[in-house]
Amino acid sequence: MGAERMHPPRYWRMRAEEFRTKADNCEYAETREVLRKVAENYEELARRAARICTVPTLDERRRPESHQVVQDYAEDQRAIMGRLGTPMN
């Protein structure tokens, strides 16, 4: 199963926007380009997810493990932001 099946298209678009914002705030050109490429990849995942099925169908298929992955990711991000001294919403 591809990653695009784990989340609805909206999730992947939000991730793409996050990386575009990071790229816009990056002072190093090479890193900025890499971040933009990551954003493009997330947009492609969003397009694939939209073609696969609708959001309600995705929610029915979603496994409990995917919820744990999202929760673990959020906790990791909070820890990183805490070390950087930047609060995370």
PDB file of N, CA, C and O in Angstrom:
ATOM      1  N   MET A   1       0.841  -1.167   0.000  1.00  0.00           N
ATOM      2  CA  MET A   1       0.000   0.000   0.000  1.00  0.00           C
ATOM      3  C   MET A   1       0.894   1.241   0.000  1.00  0.00           C
ATOM      4  O   MET A   1       1.874   1.310   0.742  1.00  0.00           O
ATOM      5  N   GLY A   2       0.551   2.207  -0.828  1.00  0.00           N
ATOM      6  CA  GLY A   2       1.311   3.442  -0.900  1.00  0.00           C
ATOM      7  C   GLY A   2       0.953   4.393   0.232  1.00  0.00           C
ATOM      8  O   GLY A   2      -0.105   4.283   0.852  1.00  0.00           O
ATOM      9  N   ALA A   3       1.853   5.321   0.481  1.00  0.00           N
ATOM     10  CA  ALA A   3       1.639   6.306   1.545  1.00  0.00           C
ATOM     11  C   ALA A   3       0.396   7.146   1.304  1.00  0.00           C
ATOM     12  O   ALA A   3      -0.238   7.598   2.258  1.00  0.00           O
ATOM     13  N   GLU A   4       0.039   7.361   0.042  1.00  0.00           N
ATOM     14  CA  GLU A   4      -1.113   8.200  -0.259  1.00  0.00           C
ATOM     15  C   GLU A   4      -2.419   7.609   0.272  1.00  0.00           C
ATOM     16  O   GLU A   4      -3.419   8.319   0.375  1.00  0.00           O
ATOM     17  N   ARG A   5      -2.421   6.338   0.605  1.00  0.00           N
ATOM     18  CA  ARG A   5      -3.621   5.693   1.142  1.00  0.00           C
ATOM     19  C   ARG A   5      -3.776   5.902   2.648  1.00  0.00           C
ATOM     20  O   ARG A   5      -4.841   5.633   3.204  1.00  0.00           O
ATOM     21  N   MET A   6      -2.735   6.373   3.301  1.00  0.00           N
ATOM     22  CA  MET A   6      -2.773   6.524   4.760  1.00  0.00           C
ATOM     23  C   MET A   6      -3.574   7.739   5.214  1.00  0.00           C
ATOM     24  O   MET A   6      -4.115   7.743   6.319  1.00  0.00           O
ATOM     25  N   HIS A   7      -3.655   8.774   4.370  1.00  0.00           N
ATOM     26  CA  HIS A   7      -4.288  10.028   4.777  1.00  0.00           C
ATOM     27  C   HIS A   7      -5.100  10.603   3.623  1.00  0.00           C
ATOM     28  O   HIS A   7      -4.863  10.274   2.461  1.00  0.00           O
ATOM     29  N   PRO A   8      -6.058  11.460   3.952  1.00  0.00           N
ATOM     30  CA  PRO A   8      -6.836  12.131   2.905  1.00  0.00           C
ATOM     31  C   PRO A   8      -5.981  13.174   2.174  1.00  0.00           C
ATOM     32  O   PRO A   8      -4.943  13.591   2.688  1.00  0.00           O
ATOM     33  N   PRO A   9      -6.405  13.592   0.995  1.00  0.00           N
ATOM     34  CA  PRO A   9      -5.637  14.581   0.223  1.00  0.00           C
ATOM     35  C   PRO A   9      -5.336  15.854   1.016  1.00  0.00           C
ATOM     36  O   PRO A   9      -4.261  16.437   0.873  1.00  0.00           O
ATOM     37  N   ARG A  10      -6.281  16.284   1.849  1.00  0.00           N
ATOM     38  CA  ARG A  10      -6.096  17.506   2.626  1.00  0.00           C
ATOM     39  C   ARG A  10      -4.840  17.431   3.497  1.00  0.00           C
ATOM     40  O   ARG A  10      -4.118  18.418   3.639  1.00  0.00           O
ATOM     41  N   TYR A  11      -4.585  16.265   4.073  1.00  0.00           N
ATOM     42  CA  TYR A  11      -3.397  16.090   4.917  1.00  0.00           C
ATOM     43  C   TYR A  11      -2.123  16.337   4.110  1.00  0.00           C
ATOM     44  O   TYR A  11      -1.229  17.061   4.547  1.00  0.00           O
ATOM     45  N   TRP A  12      -2.055  15.725   2.926  1.00  0.00           N
ATOM     46  CA  TRP A  12      -0.858  15.867   2.095  1.00  0.00           C
ATOM     47  C   TRP A  12      -0.684  17.308   1.617  1.00  0.00           C
ATOM     48  O   TRP A  12       0.443  17.794   1.517  1.00  0.00           O
ATOM     49  N   ARG A  13      -1.789  17.995   1.322  1.00  0.00           N
ATOM     50  CA  ARG A  13      -1.694  19.400   0.894  1.00  0.00           C
ATOM     51  C   ARG A  13      -1.192  20.281   2.040  1.00  0.00           C
ATOM     52  O   ARG A  13      -0.423  21.217   1.820  1.00  0.00           O
ATOM     53  N   MET A  14      -1.631  19.976   3.258  1.00  0.00           N
ATOM     54  CA  MET A  14      -1.152  20.739   4.418  1.00  0.00           C
ATOM     55  C   MET A  14       0.348  20.531   4.612  1.00  0.00           C
ATOM     56  O   MET A  14       1.076  21.475   4.918  1.00  0.00           O
ATOM     57  N   ARG A  15       0.800  19.309   4.435  1.00  0.00           N
ATOM     58  CA  ARG A  15       2.240  19.030   4.547  1.00  0.00           C
ATOM     59  C   ARG A  15       3.015  19.781   3.468  1.00  0.00           C
ATOM     60  O   ARG A  15       4.086  20.327   3.734  1.00  0.00           O
ATOM     61  N   ALA A  16       2.472  19.808   2.244  1.00  0.00           N
ATOM     62  CA  ALA A  16       3.129  20.538   1.160  1.00  0.00           C
ATOM     63  C   ALA A  16       3.248  22.014   1.518  1.00  0.00           C
ATOM     64  O   ALA A  16       4.301  22.620   1.319  1.00  0.00           O
ATOM     65  N   GLU A  17       2.183  22.586   2.039  1.00  0.00           N
ATOM     66  CA  GLU A  17       2.212  23.998   2.425  1.00  0.00           C
ATOM     67  C   GLU A  17       3.223  24.248   3.529  1.00  0.00           C
ATOM     68  O   GLU A  17       3.908  25.271   3.527  1.00  0.00           O
ATOM     69  N   GLU A  18       3.319  23.330   4.460  1.00  0.00           N
ATOM     70  CA  GLU A  18       4.306  23.452   5.535  1.00  0.00           C
ATOM     71  C   GLU A  18       5.722  23.530   4.968  1.00  0.00           C
ATOM     72  O   GLU A  18       6.526  24.355   5.401  1.00  0.00           O
ATOM     73  N   PHE A  19       6.020  22.669   4.000  1.00  0.00           N
ATOM     74  CA  PHE A  19       7.364  22.669   3.436  1.00  0.00           C
ATOM     75  C   PHE A  19       7.617  23.863   2.525  1.00  0.00           C
ATOM     76  O   PHE A  19       8.750  24.335   2.427  1.00  0.00           O
ATOM     77  N   ARG A  20       6.571  24.360   1.855  1.00  0.00           N
ATOM     78  CA  ARG A  20       6.745  25.589   1.069  1.00  0.00           C
ATOM     79  C   ARG A  20       7.061  26.763   1.992  1.00  0.00           C
ATOM     80  O   ARG A  20       7.894  27.609   1.666  1.00  0.00           O
ATOM     81  N   THR A  21       6.399  26.810   3.133  1.00  0.00           N
ATOM     82  CA  THR A  21       6.666  27.871   4.109  1.00  0.00           C
ATOM     83  C   THR A  21       8.088  27.770   4.636  1.00  0.00           C
ATOM     84  O   THR A  21       8.783  28.777   4.769  1.00  0.00           O
ATOM     85  N   LYS A  22       8.515  26.548   4.936  1.00  0.00           N
ATOM     86  CA  LYS A  22       9.899  26.359   5.386  1.00  0.00           C
ATOM     87  C   LYS A  22      10.880  26.807   4.313  1.00  0.00           C
ATOM     88  O   LYS A  22      11.894  27.433   4.622  1.00  0.00           O
ATOM     89  N   ALA A  23      10.588  26.494   3.064  1.00  0.00           N
ATOM     90  CA  ALA A  23      11.464  26.893   1.959  1.00  0.00           C
ATOM     91  C   ALA A  23      11.520  28.416   1.845  1.00  0.00           C
ATOM     92  O   ALA A  23      12.589  28.989   1.636  1.00  0.00           O
ATOM     93  N   ASP A  24      10.375  29.061   1.981  1.00  0.00           N
ATOM     94  CA  ASP A  24      10.335  30.523   1.878  1.00  0.00           C
ATOM     95  C   ASP A  24      11.153  31.195   2.972  1.00  0.00           C
ATOM     96  O   ASP A  24      11.669  32.296   2.779  1.00  0.00           O
ATOM     97  N   ASN A  25      11.272  30.538   4.112  1.00  0.00           N
ATOM     98  CA  ASN A  25      12.010  31.111   5.237  1.00  0.00           C
ATOM     99  C   ASN A  25      13.463  30.660   5.297  1.00  0.00           C
ATOM    100  O   ASN A  25      14.195  31.044   6.209  1.00  0.00           O
ATOM    101  N   CYS A  26      13.877  29.861   4.348  1.00  0.00           N
ATOM    102  CA  CYS A  26      15.235  29.316   4.359  1.00  0.00           C
ATOM    103  C   CYS A  26      16.194  30.261   3.640  1.00  0.00           C
ATOM    104  O   CYS A  26      15.895  30.753   2.552  1.00  0.00           O
ATOM    105  N   GLU A  27      17.342  30.509   4.255  1.00  0.00           N
ATOM    106  CA  GLU A  27      18.295  31.428   3.640  1.00  0.00           C
ATOM    107  C   GLU A  27      19.258  30.740   2.672  1.00  0.00           C
ATOM    108  O   GLU A  27      19.916  31.419   1.884  1.00  0.00           O
ATOM    109  N   TYR A  28      19.356  29.425   2.713  1.00  0.00           N
ATOM    110  CA  TYR A  28      20.289  28.704   1.851  1.00  0.00           C
ATOM    111  C   TYR A  28      19.574  28.200   0.599  1.00  0.00           C
ATOM    112  O   TYR A  28      18.593  27.461   0.689  1.00  0.00           O
ATOM    113  N   ALA A  29      20.063  28.596  -0.542  1.00  0.00           N
ATOM    114  CA  ALA A  29      19.396  28.284  -1.813  1.00  0.00           C
ATOM    115  C   ALA A  29      19.258  26.781  -2.049  1.00  0.00           C
ATOM    116  O   ALA A  29      18.205  26.318  -2.487  1.00  0.00           O
ATOM    117  N   GLU A  30      20.294  26.029  -1.770  1.00  0.00           N
ATOM    118  CA  GLU A  30      20.258  24.587  -2.015  1.00  0.00           C
ATOM    119  C   GLU A  30      19.206  23.910  -1.122  1.00  0.00           C
ATOM    120  O   GLU A  30      18.435  23.070  -1.584  1.00  0.00           O
ATOM    121  N   THR A  31      19.189  24.283   0.137  1.00  0.00           N
ATOM    122  CA  THR A  31      18.201  23.726   1.059  1.00  0.00           C
ATOM    123  C   THR A  31      16.796  24.152   0.661  1.00  0.00           C
ATOM    124  O   THR A  31      15.857  23.359   0.735  1.00  0.00           O
ATOM    125  N   ARG A  32      16.652  25.403   0.237  1.00  0.00           N
ATOM    126  CA  ARG A  32      15.358  25.921  -0.191  1.00  0.00           C
ATOM    127  C   ARG A  32      14.807  25.089  -1.353  1.00  0.00           C
ATOM    128  O   ARG A  32      13.619  24.765  -1.379  1.00  0.00           O
ATOM    129  N   GLU A  33      15.660  24.751  -2.299  1.00  0.00           N
ATOM    130  CA  GLU A  33      15.224  23.952  -3.439  1.00  0.00           C
ATOM    131  C   GLU A  33      14.819  22.535  -3.022  1.00  0.00           C
ATOM    132  O   GLU A  33      13.849  21.983  -3.543  1.00  0.00           O
ATOM    133  N   VAL A  34      15.557  21.957  -2.092  1.00  0.00           N
ATOM    134  CA  VAL A  34      15.214  20.628  -1.595  1.00  0.00           C
ATOM    135  C   VAL A  34      13.851  20.660  -0.907  1.00  0.00           C
ATOM    136  O   VAL A  34      13.022  19.776  -1.121  1.00  0.00           O
ATOM    137  N   LEU A  35      13.623  21.675  -0.087  1.00  0.00           N
ATOM    138  CA  LEU A  35      12.335  21.805   0.603  1.00  0.00           C
ATOM    139  C   LEU A  35      11.190  21.986  -0.392  1.00  0.00           C
ATOM    140  O   LEU A  35      10.097  21.459  -0.185  1.00  0.00           O
ATOM    141  N   ARG A  36      11.435  22.721  -1.459  1.00  0.00           N
ATOM    142  CA  ARG A  36      10.388  22.892  -2.484  1.00  0.00           C
ATOM    143  C   ARG A  36      10.111  21.581  -3.210  1.00  0.00           C
ATOM    144  O   ARG A  36       8.970  21.298  -3.576  1.00  0.00           O
ATOM    145  N   LYS A  37      11.136  20.795  -3.416  1.00  0.00           N
ATOM    146  CA  LYS A  37      10.949  19.493  -4.054  1.00  0.00           C
ATOM    147  C   LYS A  37      10.123  18.576  -3.143  1.00  0.00           C
ATOM    148  O   LYS A  37       9.256  17.841  -3.617  1.00  0.00           O
ATOM    149  N   VAL A  38      10.392  18.623  -1.853  1.00  0.00           N
ATOM    150  CA  VAL A  38       9.607  17.842  -0.897  1.00  0.00           C
ATOM    151  C   VAL A  38       8.139  18.275  -0.970  1.00  0.00           C
ATOM    152  O   VAL A  38       7.239  17.435  -0.962  1.00  0.00           O
ATOM    153  N   ALA A  39       7.903  19.586  -1.041  1.00  0.00           N
ATOM    154  CA  ALA A  39       6.531  20.094  -1.151  1.00  0.00           C
ATOM    155  C   ALA A  39       5.864  19.577  -2.421  1.00  0.00           C
ATOM    156  O   ALA A  39       4.689  19.211  -2.394  1.00  0.00           O
ATOM    157  N   GLU A  40       6.590  19.543  -3.523  1.00  0.00           N
ATOM    158  CA  GLU A  40       6.040  19.004  -4.776  1.00  0.00           C
ATOM    159  C   GLU A  40       5.670  17.531  -4.610  1.00  0.00           C
ATOM    160  O   GLU A  40       4.640  17.085  -5.115  1.00  0.00           O
ATOM    161  N   ASN A  41       6.504  16.785  -3.907  1.00  0.00           N
ATOM    162  CA  ASN A  41       6.207  15.367  -3.674  1.00  0.00           C
ATOM    163  C   ASN A  41       4.944  15.192  -2.843  1.00  0.00           C
ATOM    164  O   ASN A  41       4.143  14.296  -3.109  1.00  0.00           O
ATOM    165  N   TYR A  42       4.764  16.039  -1.845  1.00  0.00           N
ATOM    166  CA  TYR A  42       3.537  15.976  -1.044  1.00  0.00           C
ATOM    167  C   TYR A  42       2.317  16.338  -1.897  1.00  0.00           C
ATOM    168  O   TYR A  42       1.254  15.739  -1.733  1.00  0.00           O
ATOM    169  N   GLU A  43       2.456  17.299  -2.796  1.00  0.00           N
ATOM    170  CA  GLU A  43       1.342  17.642  -3.692  1.00  0.00           C
ATOM    171  C   GLU A  43       0.983  16.447  -4.571  1.00  0.00           C
ATOM    172  O   GLU A  43      -0.192  16.191  -4.836  1.00  0.00           O
ATOM    173  N   GLU A  44       1.994  15.726  -5.015  1.00  0.00           N
ATOM    174  CA  GLU A  44       1.736  14.531  -5.835  1.00  0.00           C
ATOM    175  C   GLU A  44       1.008  13.476  -5.002  1.00  0.00           C
ATOM    176  O   GLU A  44       0.094  12.820  -5.502  1.00  0.00           O
ATOM    177  N   LEU A  45       1.397  13.309  -3.754  1.00  0.00           N
ATOM    178  CA  LEU A  45       0.683  12.373  -2.880  1.00  0.00           C
ATOM    179  C   LEU A  45      -0.778  12.802  -2.724  1.00  0.00           C
ATOM    180  O   LEU A  45      -1.675  11.960  -2.697  1.00  0.00           O
ATOM    181  N   ALA A  46      -1.012  14.097  -2.622  1.00  0.00           N
ATOM    182  CA  ALA A  46      -2.388  14.600  -2.503  1.00  0.00           C
ATOM    183  C   ALA A  46      -3.189  14.263  -3.760  1.00  0.00           C
ATOM    184  O   ALA A  46      -4.340  13.836  -3.673  1.00  0.00           O
ATOM    185  N   ARG A  47      -2.580  14.455  -4.921  1.00  0.00           N
ATOM    186  CA  ARG A  47      -3.267  14.123  -6.183  1.00  0.00           C
ATOM    187  C   ARG A  47      -3.579  12.628  -6.247  1.00  0.00           C
ATOM    188  O   ARG A  47      -4.672  12.236  -6.654  1.00  0.00           O
ATOM    189  N   ARG A  48      -2.625  11.804  -5.848  1.00  0.00           N
ATOM    190  CA  ARG A  48      -2.853  10.359  -5.872  1.00  0.00           C
ATOM    191  C   ARG A  48      -3.945   9.952  -4.887  1.00  0.00           C
ATOM    192  O   ARG A  48      -4.797   9.119  -5.195  1.00  0.00           O
ATOM    193  N   ALA A  49      -3.906  10.547  -3.708  1.00  0.00           N
ATOM    194  CA  ALA A  49      -4.914  10.228  -2.694  1.00  0.00           C
ATOM    195  C   ALA A  49      -6.300  10.616  -3.186  1.00  0.00           C
ATOM    196  O   ALA A  49      -7.272   9.903  -2.934  1.00  0.00           O
ATOM    197  N   ALA A  50      -6.398  11.736  -3.885  1.00  0.00           N
ATOM    198  CA  ALA A  50      -7.691  12.176  -4.409  1.00  0.00           C
ATOM    199  C   ALA A  50      -8.207  11.210  -5.473  1.00  0.00           C
ATOM    200  O   ALA A  50      -9.413  10.992  -5.584  1.00  0.00           O
ATOM    201  N   ARG A  51      -7.307  10.640  -6.243  1.00  0.00           N
ATOM    202  CA  ARG A  51      -7.715   9.681  -7.285  1.00  0.00           C
ATOM    203  C   ARG A  51      -8.111   8.341  -6.690  1.00  0.00           C
ATOM    204  O   ARG A  51      -8.971   7.654  -7.241  1.00  0.00           O
ATOM    205  N   ILE A  52      -7.509   7.959  -5.590  1.00  0.00           N
ATOM    206  CA  ILE A  52      -7.745   6.633  -5.019  1.00  0.00           C
ATOM    207  C   ILE A  52      -9.148   6.507  -4.473  1.00  0.00           C
ATOM    208  O   ILE A  52      -9.876   5.581  -4.831  1.00  0.00           O
ATOM    209  N   CYS A  53      -9.536   7.429  -3.608  1.00  0.00           N
ATOM    210  CA  CYS A  53     -10.864   7.343  -3.010  1.00  0.00           C
ATOM    211  C   CYS A  53     -11.210   8.637  -2.292  1.00  0.00           C
ATOM    212  O   CYS A  53     -10.383   9.542  -2.179  1.00  0.00           O
ATOM    213  N   THR A  54     -12.411   8.710  -1.822  1.00  0.00           N
ATOM    214  CA  THR A  54     -12.865   9.904  -1.127  1.00  0.00           C
ATOM    215  C   THR A  54     -12.456   9.865   0.333  1.00  0.00           C
ATOM    216  O   THR A  54     -12.050   8.817   0.835  1.00  0.00           O
ATOM    217  N   VAL A  55     -12.557  10.993   1.018  1.00  0.00           N
ATOM    218  CA  VAL A  55     -12.168  11.084   2.427  1.00  0.00           C
ATOM    219  C   VAL A  55     -12.948  10.114   3.297  1.00  0.00           C
ATOM    220  O   VAL A  55     -12.332   9.428   4.111  1.00  0.00           O
ATOM    221  N   PRO A  56     -14.282  10.014   3.175  1.00  0.00           N
ATOM    222  CA  PRO A  56     -14.985   9.042   4.029  1.00  0.00           C
ATOM    223  C   PRO A  56     -14.485   7.610   3.837  1.00  0.00           C
ATOM    224  O   PRO A  56     -14.383   6.846   4.796  1.00  0.00           O
ATOM    225  N   THR A  57     -14.175   7.256   2.597  1.00  0.00           N
ATOM    226  CA  THR A  57     -13.656   5.919   2.344  1.00  0.00           C
ATOM    227  C   THR A  57     -12.294   5.738   3.004  1.00  0.00           C
ATOM    228  O   THR A  57     -12.011   4.683   3.571  1.00  0.00           O
ATOM    229  N   LEU A  58     -11.455   6.763   2.932  1.00  0.00           N
ATOM    230  CA  LEU A  58     -10.147   6.682   3.581  1.00  0.00           C
ATOM    231  C   LEU A  58     -10.301   6.498   5.088  1.00  0.00           C
ATOM    232  O   LEU A  58      -9.585   5.704   5.699  1.00  0.00           O
ATOM    233  N   ASP A  59     -11.231   7.230   5.681  1.00  0.00           N
ATOM    234  CA  ASP A  59     -11.423   7.113   7.120  1.00  0.00           C
ATOM    235  C   ASP A  59     -11.862   5.709   7.508  1.00  0.00           C
ATOM    236  O   ASP A  59     -11.468   5.208   8.561  1.00  0.00           O
ATOM    237  N   GLU A  60     -12.670   5.068   6.672  1.00  0.00           N
ATOM    238  CA  GLU A  60     -13.099   3.698   6.963  1.00  0.00           C
ATOM    239  C   GLU A  60     -11.932   2.724   6.874  1.00  0.00           C
ATOM    240  O   GLU A  60     -11.876   1.749   7.623  1.00  0.00           O
ATOM    241  N   ARG A  61     -11.008   2.981   5.969  1.00  0.00           N
ATOM    242  CA  ARG A  61      -9.874   2.079   5.756  1.00  0.00           C
ATOM    243  C   ARG A  61      -8.737   2.311   6.735  1.00  0.00           C
ATOM    244  O   ARG A  61      -7.943   1.408   6.999  1.00  0.00           O
ATOM    245  N   ARG A  62      -8.659   3.512   7.269  1.00  0.00           N
ATOM    246  CA  ARG A  62      -7.526   3.881   8.104  1.00  0.00           C
ATOM    247  C   ARG A  62      -7.384   2.906   9.264  1.00  0.00           C
ATOM    248  O   ARG A  62      -8.362   2.547   9.921  1.00  0.00           O
ATOM    249  N   ARG A  63      -6.186   2.500   9.495  1.00  0.00           N
ATOM    250  CA  ARG A  63      -5.904   1.558  10.571  1.00  0.00           C
ATOM    251  C   ARG A  63      -5.479   2.307  11.827  1.00  0.00           C
ATOM    252  O   ARG A  63      -4.981   3.429  11.745  1.00  0.00           O
ATOM    253  N   PRO A  64      -5.672   1.696  12.973  1.00  0.00           N
ATOM    254  CA  PRO A  64      -5.250   2.353  14.221  1.00  0.00           C
ATOM    255  C   PRO A  64      -3.759   2.702  14.229  1.00  0.00           C
ATOM    256  O   PRO A  64      -3.356   3.671  14.872  1.00  0.00           O
ATOM    257  N   GLU A  65      -2.945   1.927  13.526  1.00  0.00           N
ATOM    258  CA  GLU A  65      -1.508   2.208  13.495  1.00  0.00           C
ATOM    259  C   GLU A  65      -1.213   3.561  12.876  1.00  0.00           C
ATOM    260  O   GLU A  65      -0.278   4.246  13.290  1.00  0.00           O
ATOM    261  N   SER A  66      -2.011   3.951  11.878  1.00  0.00           N
ATOM    262  CA  SER A  66      -1.762   5.241  11.228  1.00  0.00           C
ATOM    263  C   SER A  66      -2.027   6.385  12.199  1.00  0.00           C
ATOM    264  O   SER A  66      -1.341   7.407  12.158  1.00  0.00           O
ATOM    265  N   HIS A  67      -3.015   6.221  13.069  1.00  0.00           N
ATOM    266  CA  HIS A  67      -3.263   7.243  14.082  1.00  0.00           C
ATOM    267  C   HIS A  67      -2.064   7.353  15.024  1.00  0.00           C
ATOM    268  O   HIS A  67      -1.687   8.453  15.428  1.00  0.00           O
ATOM    269  N   GLN A  68      -1.473   6.224  15.366  1.00  0.00           N
ATOM    270  CA  GLN A  68      -0.306   6.224  16.245  1.00  0.00           C
ATOM    271  C   GLN A  68       0.879   6.896  15.558  1.00  0.00           C
ATOM    272  O   GLN A  68       1.634   7.624  16.203  1.00  0.00           O
ATOM    273  N   VAL A  69       1.050   6.660  14.265  1.00  0.00           N
ATOM    274  CA  VAL A  69       2.142   7.287  13.523  1.00  0.00           C
ATOM    275  C   VAL A  69       1.992   8.804  13.561  1.00  0.00           C
ATOM    276  O   VAL A  69       2.967   9.519  13.790  1.00  0.00           O
ATOM    277  N   VAL A  70       0.795   9.288  13.342  1.00  0.00           N
ATOM    278  CA  VAL A  70       0.543  10.729  13.367  1.00  0.00           C
ATOM    279  C   VAL A  70       0.815  11.289  14.760  1.00  0.00           C
ATOM    280  O   VAL A  70       1.424  12.350  14.897  1.00  0.00           O
ATOM    281  N   GLN A  71       0.372  10.587  15.779  1.00  0.00           N
ATOM    282  CA  GLN A  71       0.591  11.050  17.150  1.00  0.00           C
ATOM    283  C   GLN A  71       2.089  11.068  17.475  1.00  0.00           C
ATOM    284  O   GLN A  71       2.578  12.021  18.081  1.00  0.00           O
ATOM    285  N   ASP A  72       2.810  10.030  17.080  1.00  0.00           N
ATOM    286  CA  ASP A  72       4.253   9.983  17.320  1.00  0.00           C
ATOM    287  C   ASP A  72       4.964  11.125  16.608  1.00  0.00           C
ATOM    288  O   ASP A  72       5.873  11.743  17.164  1.00  0.00           O
ATOM    289  N   TYR A  73       4.545  11.406  15.368  1.00  0.00           N
ATOM    290  CA  TYR A  73       5.144  12.494  14.608  1.00  0.00           C
ATOM    291  C   TYR A  73       4.934  13.822  15.334  1.00  0.00           C
ATOM    292  O   TYR A  73       5.864  14.618  15.467  1.00  0.00           O
ATOM    293  N   ALA A  74       3.705  14.055  15.803  1.00  0.00           N
ATOM    294  CA  ALA A  74       3.395  15.307  16.492  1.00  0.00           C
ATOM    295  C   ALA A  74       4.237  15.444  17.759  1.00  0.00           C
ATOM    296  O   ALA A  74       4.738  16.527  18.063  1.00  0.00           O
ATOM    297  N   GLU A  75       4.389  14.358  18.487  1.00  0.00           N
ATOM    298  CA  GLU A  75       5.204  14.399  19.708  1.00  0.00           C
ATOM    299  C   GLU A  75       6.664  14.683  19.375  1.00  0.00           C
ATOM    300  O   GLU A  75       7.325  15.438  20.088  1.00  0.00           O
ATOM    301  N   ASP A  76       7.170  14.086  18.301  1.00  0.00           N
ATOM    302  CA  ASP A  76       8.545  14.351  17.870  1.00  0.00           C
ATOM    303  C   ASP A  76       8.717  15.822  17.505  1.00  0.00           C
ATOM    304  O   ASP A  76       9.710  16.449  17.871  1.00  0.00           O
ATOM    305  N   GLN A  77       7.739  16.366  16.779  1.00  0.00           N
ATOM    306  CA  GLN A  77       7.821  17.767  16.377  1.00  0.00           C
ATOM    307  C   GLN A  77       7.795  18.683  17.598  1.00  0.00           C
ATOM    308  O   GLN A  77       8.537  19.663  17.658  1.00  0.00           O
ATOM    309  N   ARG A  78       6.942  18.366  18.570  1.00  0.00           N
ATOM    310  CA  ARG A  78       6.884  19.179  19.790  1.00  0.00           C
ATOM    311  C   ARG A  78       8.223  19.136  20.529  1.00  0.00           C
ATOM    312  O   ARG A  78       8.691  20.159  21.030  1.00  0.00           O
ATOM    313  N   ALA A  79       8.829  17.967  20.595  1.00  0.00           N
ATOM    314  CA  ALA A  79      10.115  17.837  21.273  1.00  0.00           C
ATOM    315  C   ALA A  79      11.192  18.651  20.564  1.00  0.00           C
ATOM    316  O   ALA A  79      11.992  19.328  21.211  1.00  0.00           O
ATOM    317  N   ILE A  80      11.211  18.584  19.246  1.00  0.00           N
ATOM    318  CA  ILE A  80      12.203  19.338  18.465  1.00  0.00           C
ATOM    319  C   ILE A  80      11.992  20.831  18.663  1.00  0.00           C
ATOM    320  O   ILE A  80      12.938  21.574  18.920  1.00  0.00           O
ATOM    321  N   MET A  81      10.743  21.262  18.539  1.00  0.00           N
ATOM    322  CA  MET A  81      10.450  22.690  18.691  1.00  0.00           C
ATOM    323  C   MET A  81      10.758  23.154  20.117  1.00  0.00           C
ATOM    324  O   MET A  81      11.193  24.288  20.323  1.00  0.00           O
ATOM    325  N   GLY A  82      10.533  22.280  21.096  1.00  0.00           N
ATOM    326  CA  GLY A  82      10.850  22.621  22.476  1.00  0.00           C
ATOM    327  C   GLY A  82      12.342  22.838  22.665  1.00  0.00           C
ATOM    328  O   GLY A  82      12.764  23.757  23.366  1.00  0.00           O
ATOM    329  N   ARG A  83      13.134  21.987  22.034  1.00  0.00           N
ATOM    330  CA  ARG A  83      14.591  22.145  22.123  1.00  0.00           C
ATOM    331  C   ARG A  83      15.056  23.416  21.436  1.00  0.00           C
ATOM    332  O   ARG A  83      16.043  24.027  21.844  1.00  0.00           O
ATOM    333  N   LEU A  84      14.345  23.810  20.397  1.00  0.00           N
ATOM    334  CA  LEU A  84      14.691  25.035  19.688  1.00  0.00           C
ATOM    335  C   LEU A  84      14.151  26.285  20.374  1.00  0.00           C
ATOM    336  O   LEU A  84      14.501  27.408  20.012  1.00  0.00           O
ATOM    337  N   GLY A  85      13.293  26.073  21.369  1.00  0.00           N
ATOM    338  CA  GLY A  85      12.705  27.195  22.082  1.00  0.00           C
ATOM    339  C   GLY A  85      11.555  27.846  21.350  1.00  0.00           C
ATOM    340  O   GLY A  85      11.193  28.987  21.637  1.00  0.00           O
ATOM    341  N   THR A  86      10.975  27.118  20.397  1.00  0.00           N
ATOM    342  CA  THR A  86       9.844  27.630  19.619  1.00  0.00           C
ATOM    343  C   THR A  86       8.598  26.831  19.972  1.00  0.00           C
ATOM    344  O   THR A  86       8.576  25.616  19.775  1.00  0.00           O
ATOM    345  N   PRO A  87       7.559  27.482  20.491  1.00  0.00           N
ATOM    346  CA  PRO A  87       6.343  26.729  20.834  1.00  0.00           C
ATOM    347  C   PRO A  87       5.633  26.233  19.580  1.00  0.00           C
ATOM    348  O   PRO A  87       5.666  26.877  18.531  1.00  0.00           O
ATOM    349  N   MET A  88       4.999  25.089  19.709  1.00  0.00           N
ATOM    350  CA  MET A  88       4.248  24.506  18.594  1.00  0.00           C
ATOM    351  C   MET A  88       2.777  24.506  18.954  1.00  0.00           C
ATOM    352  O   MET A  88       2.399  24.131  20.064  1.00  0.00           O
ATOM    353  N   ASN A  89       1.961  24.922  18.023  1.00  0.00           N
ATOM    354  CA  ASN A  89       0.503  24.943  18.266  1.00  0.00           C
ATOM    355  C   ASN A  89      -0.048  23.561  18.348  1.00  0.00           C
ATOM    356  O   ASN A  89      -1.250  23.387  18.547  1.00  0.00           O
TER     357      ASN A  89
END
